């Protein structure tokens, strides 16, 4: 299960999405997430599905790898669907004991599962096709206007980039610790809830020790390279919009126009 989490991982490939400016992908991901809440019809989900499927196809990232991260939140998806199915009032479909399933609840549960699935998959496309360094540059450049308000934009972008970089590292470390503890006879699956929580202590302690050690090594490495924040720093490869980025913005504008039209008409 640990290895199936794809958040923060980068998948190297030669595709149009990989070559896009990170600012385009950041802005596009934000708009796509917002667009998922602008409609309540099957037509809207058809448009969102076609758009998402097109992005997956041109990203050259394997579909199995793309959807592997959904296994980690499968229980959350089911729990959300069940709550919406049972708690949404409407026309009765099935009723037993004190539980009533309505047509509106079933419809809303299906929409909620699709919405969460598309939200996570769309966000994963950005991280899978963007290196942490490019993501940092894109965040910093996108939020540069906040420097007027004395907001430490560079430091915030750097922290987010480091967090994304360390997610797969810590997941791999967690998987290694679990296997090492299981080889020593540790049991993480049997017993009641209290017993299982106590069984996590042999995992959490070495994991936190390893995380602090890695953070200290990173801090020493940054200091040895005379890192003093973003003031006065230059870029080896400054971000510049190219023709493909303008085309991507136009495609994104067309998608949003279609979503707004569907939201109004249906």
N, C-alpha and C positions, 0 to 999 in steps of 0.2 A: 504493500500500500504506500509506503514511504517513497519508493522509487517512481510511483505513478503520478506524483505531483509535478507538474510541468511549469508552475509559476516561477518566473525569474530565469528560466533557462533560455539559452540562445541556440537556435538551430541553423548552422551555417549552410547556405545555399546561394545559388546565383539566380535571383529572380528580380522582377520589377519592384516588388515590395521591399526586398532587402536593400535596393539601391535608392529608395525614396529618402527624402530629407526626413529626419526624425520628427521635426515639427509638424510635418504633414500627417505622420502616423499618430502623433499625440492628439492633434486636433481632430483627426478623423475618428479615433477611438472614442474621444469624448462625445462627439456628435452622434456616433452610432449608439452609444449607451443611452444618451438622451432620447434618441429616436424610438427606442424600444418602448417608451412610455407615452408616445404620442398617438397611439392607435389602440383599438380594442376589437379589431375584426380579423377574420381569417385572411382577407386580402392584404392587410398590412404585414402579417407574418409571412405571406408568400413573397412580398417584395423584400423583406428583411432576410429571408432564407436565400433568395436568389443572389442578393448582394453578398451575404456571408459566404455562400458556396463559391462565388466567383473569386473572392479574396483568397480562400483556401486553395483553390485551383492554381492561381497565379503565384502563390507563395512558395510552391515546390516543397512544402512541409508535408510529410506523410499524414494522411487522415487519421490513421491509428494513433500516431504520436500526438496529433492535435487534440483528439478527444480522450486521450488517456488520463488527462488531468481531471476529467469529470467524475472518475471513479472515486476520487477522494471526497467528493461532496455529494455522493449518491444518496446517503442517508438524509442530508439536509434537503435535497430536492424532494424526496419522498415525504418527509415530515411536513414541508411547506405545502405540498399538494394535498395531503390528507387534511390539514387544518382548513385550507380553503374549500375543500370538497364538503366538509361537515359543517362549517360555520357560516357558509354563504346562504342567505335566505333566498327563496324563489319557489319555482314550481317543483313540487315533490316528484322524485323519480323512484327512489327506493326508501323504505322506512322499516326499521326493525329496532325493537326495544325503545330507547330514547334517542336513537341516532337516525337522522334523516339526510339523505343525499338528494340534492336538488340539481336540476338541469343547469341552472346558472352556476352552481358550485362546481360541477364537473367541468363546465366550460372554462371557468375562471382558473381552476387547478391546472388544466392543460395549458392555458396561456401562461400561467406563472412558471411552469416547468420550462416551457420554450423560452420565456424571457430570461430566466436565470442561466439557462444553457447557452443562449446566444450572447449574453453579457460576458460570461466567463470565457467563451471561445473567442469572441471578438477582442477581448483584452489580451488573451494569450497570443493572438496573432502579432500584436505589437511587440511583446517581449521576445517572441520566438524569431522575429525578423529584424531585431534591433540590438546591437551590442550595447553593453552597459555604458561604455564611453560615449557612444553616439546618443544614447538616451540622456545622459548627463548634459551633453552639449545642447540637445534639443530643449530640455527643461529649462536650462539656464537662459537660453536665448528667448524662449517663449515668455518667461517671467521677468525679462530684463526691465520692463516698465515699472516693476515693483521696487527697483532701486531708488526711485524718487521718494518712496515712503520709508527709506532706510531699512528695507527688508534684506537680510543676507541671502540673496538668491543663489549665489554660487554654492554656499555652504549647504543650503537646503537641497539643491540638486545633487550635490556630492553625497549627502547622507542617503537620499533615496536610491542613488545608483549603487552605493555600497550595500544597502539592505537587499536590493534585488540580486546583487552578485553573491551575497552570502547565503541566500535562501537555498539554492541547490547544494552548496557546500555543507551547510548544517544538516540538510536532509540526508545527505550521504553519510555524514558523521553519525547521525541518529541511527541509521540503518546498520552501520558497522557496530555501534555499541549494543544494539538489540541482539544482533547475532552473537556477539561475544558473550553477553549475559546468558543467552539461551544455551550456548555451548557449556556454560558453567552450571546449568541446571535451573536457571531462572524460569518461572512460569508467569506469563503475563495474561493468560486467557481464562484460567479457572478461578473460582472463588467469587465472593460477592463484590459489590462496588467498592467498599472500603479496602478490601484486600487488593483489588486491582490498582487502586490509587496508590497504595503503599508500595506495590510492586514497581511503580514508575520511578521511585526514588533512585534506584541503581542506574537508571537511564539519565535522569535529569541532572544529577550531580556531576558526572563526568562530562555531560554535554555543556553545562554552564562553564565548567573549568576550561574546556576546549574553546568555547566561544570567547571567553575573556582572554585566553592566550593568543588566539588569532587576532583579536582586536588590538592587543598590546603590540604584537608583531607588525600589524598594519600601521599603527601610530608611529612606531620607531622607523619604519621604512619611509613614511611620508616626511618625518622630521629630517631624516638623513638626506632626503632630496630637496631640503629647504622649502618645503611646502608651508606657506603662510596665508592661505586663503586665496580668494579670487581676484583681489585688487592687483592690477598691473600685470596679470597673467595673459599670455597670448596663446593662440591655438595653432597647432601644426597644420590642421586641415579645417579652416574656417567654413562654417555652413553657408552655402549659397544655393538659392533656389535655381533649379534648372527647368527645362521644358517639361520633363515628365512630372515634376512636382505641380506645375500649373495645370496640367491635364488631370492629375489626381484631384486637385481642388475642384475642378469643373465636374468631374464624375461624382464627387462627394456632394456638390451642390445639387446635381440632378437627382441623386438618391434622396436627399432631404426634401426636395420639391415633391417627389413622388409620395413620400411618407406623409407629408402635410396634406397633399391632395386626397390620399386615401383616408386620412383621419377626418377630413371634412365631409367627404362624400359617403363614407361607409360607417 
